Amino acid sequence: MEPSTPILDELRGMAIFATVVRTGSFAAAARALGLTRAVVSHHIRALETRLGLPLAQRSTRSFSLTPAGQAFRVHCERLLDEAVDGIRSMELLRAEPRGEVRLTCSHHFGTKRILPALVAFRRRYPAVRLHVAMSDSNLDIVQQGFELAVRAGPLEDSSLVARPLLREATMLCASPAYLRRHAAPASVADLEQHRWVVYPPSQRVTRVRADGKEVEIKVQGDVVTDSAASRLAFVLAGDGIARLPAYDAAALLASGDLVQVLPELSTAPLEIFLVHSKRIGPSAKLLRDFLLETAREDKW
């Protein structure tokens, strides 16, 4: 079903209103849009009539937004931004994308999942330069100039956008050597008596679900690390139990190098997000969409 004419008129009016707000006057908006001031005024009046609310108080020299105008400008500016972004995205498809994208991710997950995707991205878009910082610390992406970041867990900074990238099952694992030296836990209560490979260093508890109830387990151990790769290495070496994501554990469980501890328990999945500012450049959007597509189609 095609949009009705009134909707098209309203969309045009919203774009004109956003331009008036951004340029600061009807005359400046008219110049920016290649219209006459009378046409700009006509569209704003038509929009106000449609809404039944005044959007601006204007005089020959200036204008100011009404409370309704202040609220409505957010939607109008978003509409205008999305339209501009859409045009730029299509321009990228028409011409060979180029420029630089700065991305940060952890060493371990980055090596396993992100780097292969970045190699594939470079094959498709060889003129786009990549600056990849691999760090297990959560770098401040705004302050340090990164456009994209791969992060585990919920997003704390509401000024950023977090797009779900991956939801990975996790499980409690230990090596056969560790379980030979220590009696394998037979119940949830036994877990607090065992040694753990503690990751991240701030971890004090882990949560499991048993018989439909969530139980909090205190963790302690002789090895504390801020590296997921180190966690896996120490678990394989027999230094304790850890909650591991399936991308680490699956093949090692199948080979017998790891054993799942209390498989009847369930543990929270590992949630990975692609994080960026609300406004990013065309090349960063291209990489963002490529990574999301890779994850969605399970092409890791």
Secondary structure, DSSP 8 states (H G I E B T S, - for coil): ----HHHHHHHHHHHHHHHHHHHSSHHHHHHHHT--HHHHHHHHHHHHHHHTS--EEE-SS-EEE-HHHHHHHHHHHHHHHHHHHHHHHHHHHHS---EEEEEEE-HHHIIIIIHHHHHHHHHH-TTEEEEEEE-SS---TTTTT-SEEEEES----TTEEEEEEEEE-EEEEE-HHHHHHS----STGGGGGS-BEE-STT--EEEEEETTEEEEEE---SEE-S-HHHHHHHHHTTS-BEEEEHHHHHHHHHHTSSEESSTTSEE--EEEEEEEESS--HHHHHHHHHHHHHHHTT--
